Amino acid sequence: MKNWWKSGAPWIWLNGGAVTISMIMVFGLLLLILVRGFGAFWPHPVFETVYELPGQDPVPVVGELRRSETLTAQAIRETGIPIPEEQLVVTRHLIKMGNRDVTGRDFGYFIDDFLEEWRYPKDMAVLERREWGDFYGTPVRLFEDGRVVAEGEALWSEFQTRVRRANDLFDEIRSIERGAIGNVNFALERVRLDRRRAELRGTLTEQLEAQLQERREHLQADYAVLETRLNELYREVARDTILMRAADGREVTIRLADIVKAWQPNQMSLPAKIGFYVDDFVGFIFGYPREANTEGGIFPAIFGTVVMVLVMSIIVTPFGVLAAIYLREYAKQGPLLKTIRISVYNLAGVPSIVFGVFGLGFFVYLTGGAIDRAFYPEALPAPTFGTPGLFWASLTLALLTLPVVIVSTEEGLARIPSTIREGSLALGATKGETLWKVVVPLATPAMMTGLILAIARAAGEVAPLMLVGVVKLAPTLPIDGNFPFIHLERKIMHLGFHIYDVGFQSPHAEAAEQLVYATALILVLLIVVLNLTAITIRNHLREKYRAESD
């Protein structure tokens, strides 16, 4: 036994066990996110039953089973619910009931002992609405301008047709509001800033004033045309309504303009459920958030995360590589260089929120304020770059990940054998030619490794971004068709902050639970895709320069 310990085998087994446990935990977490995230889009069956507590009136319940849990009977007794003394455990169900505008709550806990038999009516429908969450009930009549157009067996097919029509009209409305009208407002603001700029410079002539007025009138005419079309669309989309009967018998009239989609899960076949699942997942990826981010899609958050990571990569790569080349190849070895290296290593251990505070103070207020005063005085007091935005968020993350790129690049340069340098110099190349044409290309895979680590960390950071450019809901994307097309001053959404906001700031925690898992799954997949892209590029470069060296 003593020789076995001296051989080092126990430490090998200990390390192997630790790695195994870590991998099991990581894959277990990923599996949990995968199951909960992908399960959010499956059309679950809807049941109806009656909940009757002793001494209280029966309460009809309609909804989806979200989860069940077993608790001690004593814990339930403490809430005031009468549970027999001989009973030790109780099963409790969390049911998504929807109908928040009718009952005042989306979810509710119900004790299994007081629930009657669950029934699954075929005509039970689920309506996903733009506001007030889902509605569960039975369709009664379909109206057009107050006139009944369908009921009974013909109701559902006609209802689905008119829901698709309402969604097409709604998409056109959003396209005009976010696209055409947004472009007109952007152009009007440019006219105002051009006039203000001319006033500040003393170049506002009558001719320029007339030109600006002509541009303004032309844009206002375009706006009037779009506004007329919008009013027509709003009248058309408000034409149809449906009468729904809730679980307690109350009848509620719902505009088809407020319905995103409708389905009857208890009648759906497996292929229909798969088709619904795919459509719902695609809508989640490419849709826009609603209801304080607890409903709808996450496309702005995905777009903002990708753009921010790309801008960060463009900034951090040249600075990190050049700094590493100078420290390794040109700087004189001595106490000063050792101090710089220690500072770089320590910089990697600084909490990320400190970088956020630094970015807010130095980049946003100091640098951004100076840029506004120098280049955008016509926009003041409204800041252009003197406010958190995409560029400052990317720059802060570049500073945060800079030590990773420097250290990785330095290690790559150090692994290049000295014989390669000496051979290049012996053939007559200068030190600069040797560095840039021989050494740096061979160290490129190490540089890409540093960039991969930087991307992985930057994509998941949240704390500093809350201070320097990421918001709960960004009204516009940072890239559009208006010059200069990439708007670095705009605020963005981010998947990490979206998860934090929905999970911890949402007024409806139960409703947001599945959305948190789904968004976390997309964030993990996005990081994997970004890393795989960088790894593919690194491997290609490694094979390329290996073939050239052979």
Disulfide bonds with the S-S distance in Angstrom:
none
